[in-house]
Amino acid sequence: MFNEQRAMTENAIARVAIITGAAGGLGSSVARLLASSGHDLALVDIKGDELSKLASEVAGLGVRCHSVAADLAQDAECRKVIEQTLSTLGKVDILVNAAALLGRTPLEDVTDMAFSKIFNVNCKAVFLLARDAMKDMEKRQWGRVVNVTSIGVYEGGANMTSALYEASKGAVAVFTKMFAKFGAPRGILVNTVCPGAMRTGMILNETPPEIVKAYEARIPLGRLANPQEVANAVVFLTGDHCSYLTGSTIDVNGGLVMP
């Protein structure tokens, strides 16, 4: 089955992809799409039980799969992700930074701890993982890094409770451009997918229903995105058909913002 799955892929080269936030709605959708096209995966999330279930599902598609339960707020855990991927799967070709914390907090309740945790997971981990993964990608002069930002980078969040989340994503947008310039002569393309609100637990469980309803009413397509619709854009940026895009952003927001 493993060899048959490989034969079905567009590209005969077996590639290894790290996906952070793999247990989430977007991350799991990316994992399934990449596995279905024959990629070996390192699945990263702090939710160990959900990660194990996804790993079993993905392994059933005939690819190698390694799960890494990691708290990306910790520098050492970010290093562990790269080290374990290299030791178990041999290389890193693709990095998808989908892990993020929304952590809605009223303005007056923002603490140093909350500030640090959100920026560490949403921003610092992106920097550390990209830096270390690109060292291995450079050896083969081929690599893809895809970061996930937010429509709030353009217009701010729906209200101040998501200020830390949106600001951290703004920093990721800048890091993407800097890493793109760094990676280009090394054969590494670095791009961003910028989604609007998706039907994931992050939005539906942490945002008051009235805010979600008002947000949805503003979208020209009239609905929130299915995570797989955003995952399709992410996966495009990981492959060979993406050959002349770097430092770019693909906006997947139903027409809400047209920069």
C-alpha positions in Angstrom: 0.0 0.0 0.0 2.8 2.4 0.9 4.4 2.0 -2.6 1.1 2.3 -4.4 0.4 5.5 -2.5 3.7 6.9 -3.5 3.0 6.1 -7.2 -0.1 8.2 -7.1 1.6 11.4 -6.1 2.3 14.2 -8.6 5.9 14.2 -7.6 7.9 11.0 -7.0 10.1 12.7 -4.5 9.2 11.6 -0.9 9.0 14.8 1.1 8.7 15.4 4.9 6.4 18.0 6.3 6.2 19.4 9.8 2.7 20.7 10.7 2.3 22.6 13.9 -1.2 23.0 15.4 -1.9 19.6 13.7 -4.8 18.7 16.1 -6.7 21.9 15.2 -9.2 22.4 12.4 -6.8 23.9 9.9 -3.7 21.8 10.8 -5.6 18.5 10.6 -7.0 19.4 7.2 -3.5 20.2 6.0 -2.2 17.0 7.4 -4.9 14.9 5.6 -4.3 16.6 2.3 -0.5 16.2 2.4 -0.7 12.6 3.6 -3.1 11.8 0.8 -0.5 13.0 -1.7 2.2 10.8 -0.2 4.0 13.2 2.2 5.6 11.9 5.4 4.5 14.0 8.3 5.7 15.2 11.7 2.5 16.3 13.5 3.0 18.8 16.3 0.5 19.9 18.9 0.1 20.3 22.7 -3.0 18.2 22.6 -1.5 14.7 22.9 -4.7 12.6 22.8 -6.1 14.3 19.7 -2.7 14.2 18.1 -2.5 10.4 18.5 -5.9 9.9 16.9 -4.9 12.0 13.9 -1.5 10.2 13.6 -3.3 6.9 13.5 -5.6 8.1 10.8 -2.8 9.6 8.7 -0.7 6.5 9.0 -3.5 4.6 7.5 -3.0 6.4 4.3 0.4 4.6 3.9 2.8 7.3 4.8 5.3 7.6 7.7 4.0 9.7 10.5 5.6 10.9 13.7 3.7 12.8 16.4 5.4 15.3 18.7 3.5 16.5 21.7 5.1 19.9 22.3 4.3 23.2 24.1 5.6 25.7 21.5 5.6 28.5 24.1 8.9 26.9 25.2 12.1 27.4 23.2 13.4 23.9 24.1 10.2 22.4 22.8 10.6 24.1 19.4 14.1 22.6 19.2 12.7 19.2 20.1 10.3 19.4 17.1 13.1 19.8 14.6 15.4 17.3 16.3 12.8 14.6 16.6 11.7 15.1 13.0 15.3 14.8 11.7 16.0 11.7 13.9 12.8 9.8 12.9 12.1 11.0 9.4 15.5 12.1 8.2 14.9 15.6 6.9 12.6 18.6 6.8 11.3 19.7 3.4 8.2 21.6 4.4 7.2 23.5 7.5 3.6 24.6 8.0 3.2 27.0 11.0 -0.5 26.6 11.8 -0.3 26.6 15.7 -1.8 29.6 17.4 -3.5 30.8 20.5 -6.4 33.2 20.3 -6.7 33.7 24.0 -9.4 36.4 24.0 -8.8 38.7 27.0 -10.5 42.0 27.9 -8.0 44.9 27.6 -7.8 45.6 31.3 -7.1 41.9 32.1 -4.1 41.5 29.9 -1.1 40.3 32.0 2.6 39.8 31.3 2.0 36.1 31.3 -0.8 36.2 28.7 1.2 38.6 26.5 4.3 36.3 26.6 2.4 33.1 26.0 0.5 34.3 23.0 3.5 35.9 21.4 5.7 32.9 22.2 3.3 30.4 20.5 2.0 32.6 17.7 5.2 34.4 16.8 8.4 33.4 18.5 7.8 29.7 17.7 7.3 30.5 14.1 10.7 32.3 14.0 12.6 29.5 15.8 11.0 26.7 13.8 11.6 28.4 10.5 15.2 29.3 11.3 16.1 25.7 12.3 14.1 23.9 9.6 15.7 26.1 6.9 19.1 24.9 8.0 18.2 21.4 6.8 16.3 22.6 3.7 19.3 24.5 2.6 21.3 21.2 2.3 19.1 20.2 -0.6 18.5 23.7 -2.0 14.7 23.1 -1.7 12.2 24.0 0.9 8.8 25.4 1.6 7.7 27.4 4.7 4.1 28.4 5.0 3.0 30.7 7.8 -0.6 31.4 8.8 -1.6 34.9 9.7 -5.0 36.5 10.1 -7.3 39.0 8.3 -6.8 41.1 11.4 -3.4 42.0 10.0 -5.3 44.2 7.5 -8.2 45.5 9.6 -7.5 44.8 13.2 -9.6 42.2 15.1 -13.3 42.2 15.7 -12.7 43.8 19.1 -9.9 44.5 21.5 -10.2 41.1 23.2 -8.1 39.6 20.3 -5.5 42.4 20.3 -2.6 40.2 21.3 -3.5 37.5 18.7 -3.8 40.0 15.8 -0.6 41.8 16.8 1.3 38.5 17.0 0.1 37.6 13.5 1.3 41.0 12.2 4.8 40.2 13.4 4.6 36.8 11.6 3.7 38.7 8.4 6.9 40.7 8.7 9.0 37.6 9.5 7.6 35.9 6.4 9.0 38.6 4.2 12.4 38.6 5.9 12.7 34.8 5.8 11.6 34.9 2.1 14.5 37.2 1.2 16.9 35.0 3.3 15.6 31.7 1.8 15.4 32.7 -1.9 19.1 32.1 -2.8 18.9 28.9 -0.8 16.0 27.4 -2.8 13.5 28.0 0.0 10.2 29.7 -0.6 8.5 31.3 2.3 4.9 32.5 2.0 1.8 33.3 4.1 -1.8 32.2 4.0 -4.1 34.8 5.5 -7.5 33.4 6.4 -10.6 35.1 7.6 -12.7 33.4 10.2 -13.0 29.6 9.8 -15.4 27.1 11.3 -12.9 25.9 13.9 -13.0 25.5 17.6 -10.7 28.6 18.0 -13.5 30.8 16.5 -16.7 29.0 17.4 -15.7 28.2 21.0 -13.9 31.4 22.0 -16.0 34.1 20.2 -19.4 35.2 21.3 -22.1 34.0 18.9 -23.3 37.6 18.2 -19.8 38.6 17.1 -19.5 35.6 14.8 -23.0 36.3 13.3 -22.1 40.0 12.7 -18.8 39.0 11.2 -20.4 36.5 8.9 -22.9 39.0 7.6 -20.1 41.2 6.3 -18.6 38.5 4.2 -19.5 38.8 0.5 -19.7 35.0 0.2 -22.0 35.0 3.2 -20.3 32.3 5.4 -17.3 31.4 7.4 -14.7 29.2 5.6 -14.5 25.5 6.0 -10.9 24.7 7.2 -10.2 22.6 4.2 -10.8 25.6 1.9 -7.9 27.3 3.6 -5.9 24.1 3.7 -6.1 23.9 -0.1 -4.2 27.2 -0.3 -1.6 26.1 2.3 -0.9 22.9 0.4 -0.5 24.7 -2.9 2.3 26.7 -1.4 4.1 23.6 -0.2 4.5 22.0 -3.6 6.4 22.2 -6.9 3.6 24.1 -8.7 4.5 27.0 -6.3 7.8 27.9 -7.9 7.8 31.7 -8.3 6.0 32.8 -5.2 7.9 33.9 -2.2 7.2 36.6 0.4 3.6 36.5 -0.9 0.3 36.3 0.9 -2.7 34.3 -0.3 -5.9 35.8 1.2 -8.7 33.3 1.9 -11.5 35.4 3.4 -14.6 35.1 1.2 -14.0 38.6 -0.2 -14.3 40.4 3.1 -10.9 42.2 2.6 -9.5 42.8 -0.8 -6.0 44.4 -0.2 
